[in-house]
Amino acid sequence: MTLAFTFPGQGSQSIGMGQALAEAFPSARAVFEEVNDALNQNLSKLMWDGPIEDLTLTANTQPALMVCGIAAMQVLKEDFGIDVSAAKYVAGHSLGEYTALCAAGSLSLADTARLLRIRGNAMQAAVPVGAGAMAALLGASVADAEAAAKAGQAKGICQIANDNATGQIVLSGEKAAVQAACEAATDMGVKKAMMLNVSAPFHCDMMAPAAEAMREALTDVTFSAPVVPVVNNVQARPISDADQLRADLVAQVTGRVRWRESVEWMHSEGLETLAEPGCGKVLTVMLKRIVKGMNGVALNTPEGLEAFATELKG
């Protein structure tokens, strides 16, 4: 089985995330405890007990999703003998790229947790509440979305934030501009254009202050060459150079998440399986809309991890 480990972004969080892994495996529990210590916060208690309003704050959601992914990877390694090097590539959607870098040994767990806390706070603070917006265009091609965004730019900043899957593209920018883009998309015959309930306009030029915050934060962090190449959001190609990975994490804050292209490229390289360790199954479901002939598997339960490891070992 040729595979990649892929890690989700915001939207996969839920109360109870990761708890079953921590209760079943001391190796997973140790990961949660290390992140709690790194953040000087009982993040795992928030993840397991709520309230959901606090968990969905960007500064909490980002490290929470990361720790679930790394806990699952640690279980695969320590309990089932499956190392990250079993994969040909790793990749992550938006904040999931940090999880991928940690899984591949490029960033330490403590540094990854602290960086995501900084990233979450910086992204939330970059734009006044209500000034920005995001919208999903369903059934739109990239050309459709670019045309709609261009129409919206008459009212301000409007860009493609996420190219998630075939017919699933997200716009981001100033609220009036994104609303105008939705109207233009509807006039163009796009199946559905819907405003999203988000706390900030991610992955657009309005996030420039957050990008600068990340540039500063990343300067003092030690990067190692990843054990497995990272197919990153900015390039949609595998990157192993530590300096390039660092620079692309800064560019990623304001840049397009090229997820569809990333998956299509991995498919072209002969990958058969995308495994999604951690929480939820957003990327696994999305895969069905991107390419045919690839298997997606969500690794979010003790039973699922064990079954996956058994299959991988043959």
Sine and cosine of phi, psi and omega as CSV:
sin_phi,cos_phi,sin_psi,cos_psi,sin_omega,cos_omega
0.00,0.00,0.88,-0.48,0.12,-0.99
-1.00,-0.05,0.80,-0.61,-0.14,-0.99
-0.60,-0.80,0.24,-0.97,0.18,-0.98
-0.79,-0.61,0.59,-0.81,0.19,-0.98
-1.00,-0.02,0.79,-0.61,-0.04,-1.00
-0.82,-0.57,0.60,-0.80,-0.15,-0.99
-0.81,-0.59,0.72,-0.69,-0.14,-0.99
-0.98,0.19,0.25,-0.97,0.11,-0.99
-0.97,-0.23,-0.29,-0.96,-0.05,-1.00
-0.88,0.48,0.57,-0.82,-0.03,-1.00
0.90,-0.44,-0.28,0.96,0.00,-1.00
-1.00,-0.05,-0.10,0.99,-0.10,-0.99
-0.95,0.30,0.51,-0.86,0.07,-1.00
-0.33,-0.95,0.43,-0.90,0.05,-1.00
-0.90,0.44,0.72,-0.69,-0.03,-1.00
0.99,-0.11,-0.05,1.00,-0.06,-1.00
-0.85,0.52,0.81,-0.59,0.06,-1.00
0.99,0.13,-0.15,0.99,-0.10,-1.00
-0.91,0.42,-0.67,0.74,-0.01,-1.00
-0.88,0.47,-0.61,0.79,0.04,-1.00
-0.91,0.42,-0.71,0.71,-0.03,-1.00
-0.90,0.44,-0.58,0.81,-0.01,-1.00
-0.97,0.25,-0.50,0.87,-0.05,-1.00
-1.00,0.04,-0.47,0.88,-0.15,-0.99
-0.72,-0.70,0.88,-0.47,0.11,-0.99
-0.83,0.55,-0.51,0.86,0.01,-1.00
-0.89,0.46,-0.62,0.78,0.05,-1.00
-0.95,0.30,-0.68,0.74,-0.02,-1.00
-0.85,0.53,-0.62,0.78,0.01,-1.00
-0.89,0.45,-0.56,0.83,0.03,-1.00
-0.91,0.41,-0.72,0.69,0.03,-1.00
-0.87,0.49,-0.66,0.76,-0.02,-1.00
-0.92,0.40,-0.62,0.79,0.02,-1.00
-0.91,0.42,-0.63,0.78,0.03,-1.00
-0.94,0.35,-0.64,0.77,0.10,-1.00
-0.81,0.58,-0.72,0.70,-0.02,-1.00
-0.92,0.40,-0.66,0.75,-0.04,-1.00
-0.89,0.45,-0.57,0.82,-0.05,-1.00
-1.00,-0.09,-0.11,0.99,-0.09,-1.00
0.80,0.61,0.71,0.71,-0.06,-1.00
-0.45,-0.89,0.61,-0.79,0.09,-1.00
-0.99,0.11,0.95,0.31,-0.05,-1.00
-0.89,0.45,-0.62,0.78,-0.04,-1.00
-0.89,0.46,-0.59,0.81,0.05,-1.00
-0.90,0.44,-0.65,0.76,0.06,-1.00
-0.89,0.45,-0.66,0.75,-0.01,-1.00
-0.90,0.43,-0.58,0.82,-0.12,-0.99
-1.00,-0.07,-0.47,0.88,-0.08,-1.00
-0.92,-0.39,-0.27,0.96,-0.05,-1.00
0.99,0.13,-0.25,-0.97,0.15,0.99
-0.97,0.22,0.41,-0.91,-0.04,-1.00
-0.88,0.47,-0.52,0.86,0.00,-1.00
-0.88,0.48,-0.59,0.81,0.03,-1.00
-0.98,0.20,-0.60,0.80,0.00,-1.00
-0.90,0.43,-0.57,0.82,-0.04,-1.00
-0.99,0.13,-0.04,1.00,0.17,-0.99
-0.90,0.44,0.75,-0.66,-0.13,-0.99
-0.80,0.60,-0.62,0.78,-0.03,-1.00
-0.92,0.40,-0.40,0.92,0.07,-1.00
-1.00,-0.06,-0.64,0.77,-0.04,-1.00
-0.86,0.51,-0.67,0.74,-0.12,-0.99
-0.90,0.44,-0.80,0.60,0.05,-1.00
-0.93,0.38,-0.46,0.89,0.00,-1.00
-0.90,0.43,-0.71,0.70,0.02,-1.00
-0.92,0.39,-0.61,0.79,0.03,-1.00
-0.89,0.46,-0.72,0.69,-0.08,-1.00
-0.91,0.42,-0.53,0.85,0.07,-1.00
-0.90,0.43,-0.69,0.73,0.00,-1.00
-0.90,0.43,-0.69,0.72,-0.02,-1.00
-0.95,0.32,-0.57,0.82,0.06,-1.00
-0.88,0.48,-0.69,0.73,0.03,-1.00
-0.90,0.44,-0.65,0.76,0.04,-1.00
-0.91,0.42,-0.60,0.80,0.01,-1.00
-0.93,0.37,-0.60,0.80,0.07,-1.00
-0.89,0.46,-0.72,0.70,0.03,-1.00
-0.84,0.55,-0.65,0.76,-0.06,-1.00
-0.96,0.27,-0.82,0.58,-0.15,-0.99
-0.98,0.18,-0.56,0.83,-0.11,-0.99
-0.99,-0.15,-0.44,0.90,-0.08,-1.00
-0.82,-0.57,0.02,1.00,0.11,-0.99
0.95,0.31,0.40,0.92,0.02,-1.00
-0.95,-0.32,0.95,-0.32,-0.01,-1.00
-1.00,0.02,0.28,-0.96,0.03,-1.00
-0.86,0.52,-0.45,0.89,-0.01,-1.00
-0.93,0.36,-0.11,0.99,0.14,-0.99
-0.92,0.38,-0.32,0.95,0.00,-1.00
-1.00,-0.10,0.46,-0.89,0.08,-1.00
-0.99,0.15,-0.56,0.83,0.02,-1.00
-0.60,-0.80,0.29,-0.96,0.28,-0.96
-0.82,-0.57,0.41,-0.91,0.02,-1.00
-0.39,-0.92,0.37,-0.93,0.04,-1.00
-0.54,-0.84,0.53,-0.85,0.00,-1.00
-1.00,0.01,0.92,-0.40,0.01,-1.00
0.85,0.53,-0.89,-0.45,-0.01,-1.00
-0.86,0.51,-0.39,0.92,0.03,-1.00
-0.87,0.49,-0.34,0.94,0.06,-1.00
-0.91,0.42,-0.56,0.83,0.08,-1.00
-0.91,0.42,-0.66,0.75,0.06,-1.00
-0.87,0.49,-0.68,0.73,0.01,-1.00
-0.88,0.47,-0.67,0.74,0.01,-1.00
-0.90,0.43,-0.63,0.78,0.05,-1.00
-0.92,0.39,-0.71,0.70,0.00,-1.00
-0.87,0.50,-0.57,0.82,-0.03,-1.00
-1.00,0.05,0.07,1.00,0.08,-1.00
0.99,0.15,0.20,0.98,0.00,-1.00
-0.99,0.16,-0.55,0.84,0.04,-1.00
-0.83,-0.56,0.57,-0.82,0.11,-0.99
-0.96,0.29,0.35,-0.94,0.00,-1.00
-0.88,0.47,-0.72,0.70,-0.03,-1.00
-0.90,0.44,-0.68,0.73,0.03,-1.00
-0.90,0.44,-0.64,0.77,0.00,-1.00
-0.89,0.46,-0.69,0.72,0.02,-1.00
-0.88,0.47,-0.71,0.70,-0.03,-1.00
-0.93,0.38,-0.62,0.79,0.03,-1.00
-0.89,0.45,-0.65,0.76,0.00,-1.00
-0.94,0.34,-0.52,0.85,0.11,-0.99
-0.90,0.43,-0.70,0.71,0.04,-1.00
-0.89,0.46,-0.71,0.71,-0.03,-1.00
-0.88,0.48,-0.71,0.70,0.00,-1.00
-0.88,0.47,-0.72,0.69,0.01,-1.00
-0.90,0.43,-0.66,0.75,-0.04,-1.00
-0.92,0.38,-0.63,0.78,-0.01,-1.00
-0.93,0.36,-0.60,0.80,0.01,-1.00
-0.94,0.34,-0.58,0.81,-0.06,-1.00
-0.99,0.13,-0.22,0.97,-0.14,-0.99
-0.92,0.39,-0.49,0.87,-0.12,-0.99
-0.72,-0.69,0.74,-0.67,0.06,-1.00
-0.84,0.54,0.60,-0.80,0.00,-1.00
-0.83,0.56,0.77,-0.64,0.04,-1.00
1.00,-0.05,-0.22,0.98,-0.04,-1.00
-0.98,0.19,-0.48,0.88,-0.03,-1.00
-0.91,-0.42,0.13,-0.99,-0.01,-1.00
-0.35,-0.94,0.28,-0.96,0.12,-0.99
-0.71,-0.70,0.44,-0.90,-0.01,-1.00
-0.56,-0.83,0.56,-0.83,0.05,-1.00
-0.98,-0.18,0.72,-0.70,0.11,-0.99
-0.94,-0.33,0.92,-0.40,-0.03,-1.00
-0.98,-0.20,0.75,-0.66,-0.05,-1.00
0.99,0.11,0.18,0.98,-0.02,-1.00
-0.99,-0.13,0.61,-0.79,0.18,-0.98
-0.99,0.14,0.20,-0.98,0.07,-1.00
-0.87,0.49,-0.64,0.77,0.02,-1.00
-0.89,0.45,-0.66,0.75,0.07,-1.00
-0.86,0.50,-0.74,0.68,-0.05,-1.00
-0.90,0.43,-0.63,0.77,0.03,-1.00
-0.91,0.41,-0.62,0.79,0.04,-1.00
-0.92,0.39,-0.65,0.76,0.02,-1.00
-0.91,0.41,-0.68,0.73,0.02,-1.00
-0.89,0.46,-0.64,0.76,0.02,-1.00
-0.89,0.45,-0.63,0.78,0.06,-1.00
-0.90,0.44,-0.64,0.77,0.00,-1.00
-0.92,0.39,-0.45,0.89,-0.06,-1.00
-0.90,0.43,-0.22,0.97,0.12,-0.99
-0.90,0.44,-0.38,0.93,-0.02,-1.00
-0.97,-0.26,-0.04,1.00,-0.01,-1.00
0.62,-0.78,-0.28,-0.96,-0.03,-1.00
-0.91,0.42,0.76,-0.65,0.07,-1.00
-0.39,-0.92,0.85,-0.52,-0.08,-1.00
-0.62,-0.78,0.30,-0.95,0.21,-0.98
-0.96,0.27,0.85,-0.53,0.01,-1.00
-1.00,-0.08,-0.68,0.74,-0.07,-1.00
-0.70,-0.71,0.84,-0.55,0.23,-0.97
-0.98,-0.20,1.00,0.06,-0.20,-0.98
-0.98,0.17,-0.72,0.70,-0.10,-1.00
-0.30,-0.95,0.18,-0.98,0.05,-1.00
-0.86,0.52,0.87,-0.50,0.00,-1.00
0.97,0.22,0.29,0.96,0.03,-1.00
-0.65,-0.76,1.00,-0.09,-0.08,-1.00
-0.80,-0.60,0.64,-0.77,-0.03,-1.00
-0.91,-0.41,0.73,-0.68,0.09,-1.00
-0.98,-0.19,0.43,-0.90,0.01,-1.00
-0.55,-0.83,0.52,-0.85,0.05,-1.00
0.37,-0.93,-0.41,-0.91,0.03,-1.00
-0.93,0.36,0.59,-0.81,-0.17,-0.99
-0.83,0.56,-0.75,0.66,-0.03,-1.00
-0.90,0.44,-0.59,0.81,-0.01,-1.00
-0.93,0.37,-0.67,0.75,0.01,-1.00
-0.93,0.37,-0.62,0.79,0.06,-1.00
-0.89,0.46,-0.67,0.74,0.02,-1.00
-0.91,0.42,-0.60,0.80,0.03,-1.00
-0.91,0.42,-0.63,0.78,0.04,-1.00
-0.89,0.45,-0.66,0.75,0.03,-1.00
-0.90,0.44,-0.66,0.75,0.01,-1.00
-0.91,0.42,-0.65,0.76,0.00,-1.00
-0.90,0.44,-0.66,0.76,0.03,-1.00
-0.89,0.45,-0.68,0.73,0.03,-1.00
-0.90,0.44,-0.48,0.87,0.00,-1.00
-0.98,0.19,-0.13,0.99,0.01,-1.00
1.00,-0.07,0.20,0.98,0.07,-1.00
-0.88,0.47,0.68,-0.74,-0.13,-0.99
-0.80,0.60,-0.74,0.67,-0.02,-1.00
-0.44,-0.90,0.70,-0.71,0.09,-1.00
-0.80,-0.60,0.92,-0.40,-0.12,-0.99
-0.75,-0.66,0.73,-0.68,0.08,-1.00
-0.93,0.37,0.60,-0.80,-0.05,-1.00
-0.97,-0.25,0.51,-0.86,0.05,-1.00
-1.00,0.05,1.00,0.07,-0.03,-1.00
-0.82,-0.57,0.33,-0.94,-0.08,-1.00
-1.00,0.03,-0.23,0.97,-0.02,-1.00
-0.29,-0.96,0.33,-0.94,0.02,-1.00
-1.00,0.06,1.00,0.04,-0.09,-1.00
-0.96,0.28,0.41,-0.91,0.12,-0.99
0.83,0.56,0.74,0.67,0.16,-0.99
-0.55,-0.84,0.07,-1.00,-0.09,-1.00
-0.91,0.42,-0.30,0.95,0.07,-1.00
-0.92,0.40,-0.27,0.96,0.01,-1.00
-1.00,0.04,0.18,0.98,-0.05,-1.00
-0.81,0.58,-0.67,0.75,0.05,-1.00
-0.87,0.49,-0.58,0.82,0.03,-1.00
-0.94,0.35,-0.60,0.80,0.05,-1.00
-0.88,0.47,-0.65,0.76,0.02,-1.00
-0.92,0.39,-0.61,0.79,0.05,-1.00
-0.88,0.47,-0.64,0.77,0.01,-1.00
-0.95,0.31,-0.57,0.82,0.06,-1.00
-0.85,0.53,-0.70,0.71,0.00,-1.00
-0.92,0.39,-0.70,0.72,-0.04,-1.00
-0.91,0.42,-0.60,0.80,-0.07,-1.00
-0.98,0.22,-0.30,0.95,-0.05,-1.00
-0.86,0.51,-0.65,0.76,-0.11,-0.99
-0.99,-0.11,0.12,0.99,-0.04,-1.00
-1.00,-0.10,0.69,-0.73,0.02,-1.00
-0.98,0.19,0.83,-0.56,0.09,-1.00
-0.95,-0.30,0.69,-0.72,0.15,-0.99
-0.93,-0.38,0.39,-0.92,0.11,-0.99
-0.90,0.44,0.75,-0.66,-0.04,-1.00
-0.92,0.38,0.56,-0.83,0.04,-1.00
-0.90,0.44,-0.57,0.82,0.01,-1.00
-0.83,-0.56,0.71,-0.70,0.00,-1.00
-0.84,0.54,0.60,-0.80,0.00,-1.00
-0.98,-0.20,0.88,-0.47,0.11,-0.99
-0.99,0.14,0.97,-0.23,-0.21,-0.98
-0.99,-0.14,0.23,-0.97,-0.13,-0.99
-0.92,0.40,-0.58,0.82,-0.09,-1.00
-0.96,0.27,-0.68,0.74,-0.08,-1.00
-1.00,-0.08,-0.44,0.90,-0.17,-0.99
0.82,0.58,0.55,0.84,0.02,-1.00
-0.57,-0.82,0.32,-0.95,-0.03,-1.00
-0.96,0.29,0.73,-0.69,0.02,-1.00
-0.83,-0.56,0.72,-0.69,0.06,-1.00
-0.85,-0.53,-0.23,0.97,-0.01,-1.00
-0.97,0.26,0.84,-0.55,-0.10,-0.99
-0.88,0.47,-0.65,0.76,-0.01,-1.00
-0.91,0.40,-0.62,0.79,0.03,-1.00
-0.93,0.37,-0.64,0.76,0.04,-1.00
-0.87,0.49,-0.67,0.74,0.02,-1.00
-0.89,0.46,-0.74,0.67,-0.01,-1.00
-0.89,0.46,-0.62,0.78,-0.03,-1.00
-0.95,0.32,-0.45,0.89,0.08,-1.00
-0.91,0.41,-0.53,0.85,0.08,-1.00
-0.95,0.33,-0.75,0.66,-0.02,-1.00
-0.89,0.46,-0.51,0.86,-0.04,-1.00
-0.88,0.48,-0.49,0.87,-0.08,-1.00
-0.88,0.47,-0.63,0.78,0.00,-1.00
-0.97,-0.25,-0.12,0.99,-0.13,-0.99
-0.99,-0.12,0.16,-0.99,-0.02,-1.00
-0.96,0.28,0.70,-0.71,0.15,-0.99
-0.99,0.14,0.95,-0.31,-0.13,-0.99
-1.00,-0.08,0.87,0.49,-0.11,-0.99
-0.94,0.33,-0.72,0.70,0.01,-1.00
-0.83,0.55,-0.74,0.68,0.00,-1.00
-0.88,0.47,-0.62,0.78,0.01,-1.00
-0.88,0.47,-0.72,0.69,-0.01,-1.00
-0.92,0.39,-0.67,0.74,0.02,-1.00
-0.88,0.48,-0.63,0.78,0.02,-1.00
-0.91,0.41,-0.70,0.71,0.01,-1.00
-0.88,0.47,-0.62,0.79,0.05,-1.00
-0.89,0.46,-0.65,0.76,0.00,-1.00
-0.91,0.41,-0.37,0.93,0.03,-1.00
-1.00,0.02,0.10,0.99,0.10,-1.00
1.00,-0.03,0.19,0.98,0.03,-1.00
-0.92,0.39,0.66,-0.75,-0.04,-1.00
-0.98,-0.21,-0.49,0.87,-0.15,-0.99
-0.68,-0.73,0.70,-0.72,0.22,-0.98
-0.94,-0.35,0.90,-0.43,0.03,-1.00
-0.99,-0.15,0.69,-0.73,-0.09,-1.00
-0.88,-0.47,1.00,0.08,-0.01,-1.00
-0.97,0.24,0.61,-0.79,0.13,-0.99
0.81,-0.58,-0.97,-0.25,-0.19,-0.98
-0.69,-0.72,0.75,-0.66,0.08,-1.00
0.97,0.23,-0.19,-0.98,-0.02,-1.00
-0.52,-0.85,0.53,0.85,-0.06,-1.00
-0.86,0.52,-0.73,0.68,-0.05,-1.00
-0.95,0.33,-0.56,0.83,0.03,-1.00
-0.90,0.44,-0.68,0.73,0.04,-1.00
-0.93,0.37,-0.66,0.75,-0.02,-1.00
-0.88,0.48,-0.56,0.83,-0.04,-1.00
-0.82,0.57,-0.59,0.81,-0.04,-1.00
-0.89,0.45,-0.39,0.92,-0.02,-1.00
-1.00,-0.07,-0.03,1.00,-0.08,-1.00
-0.97,-0.25,-0.83,0.56,-0.02,-1.00
-0.66,-0.75,0.46,-0.89,0.13,-0.99
-0.99,-0.15,0.51,-0.86,0.06,-1.00
1.00,-0.05,0.05,1.00,0.11,-0.99
-0.94,-0.35,0.60,-0.80,0.01,-1.00
-0.99,-0.13,0.74,-0.67,0.08,-1.00
-0.93,-0.37,0.69,-0.73,0.01,-1.00
-0.67,-0.74,0.83,-0.56,0.03,-1.00
-1.00,0.01,0.84,-0.55,-0.05,-1.00
-0.96,-0.30,0.98,0.20,-0.11,-0.99
-0.82,-0.58,0.22,0.98,0.07,-1.00
-0.68,-0.73,0.41,-0.91,0.07,-1.00
-0.83,0.55,-0.66,0.75,-0.02,-1.00
-0.91,0.42,-0.65,0.76,0.00,-1.00
-0.91,0.42,-0.65,0.76,0.03,-1.00
-0.90,0.44,-0.68,0.73,-0.01,-1.00
-0.91,0.42,-0.69,0.72,0.00,-1.00
-0.89,0.45,-0.65,0.76,0.01,-1.00
-0.89,0.45,-0.72,0.70,0.00,-1.00
-0.88,0.47,-0.65,0.76,0.02,-1.00
-0.89,0.46,-0.70,0.72,0.00,-1.00
-0.91,0.42,-0.66,0.75,-0.05,-1.00
-0.91,0.41,-0.58,0.82,0.00,-1.00
-0.98,0.22,-0.24,0.97,0.05,-1.00
0.96,0.26,0.00,0.00,0.00,0.00
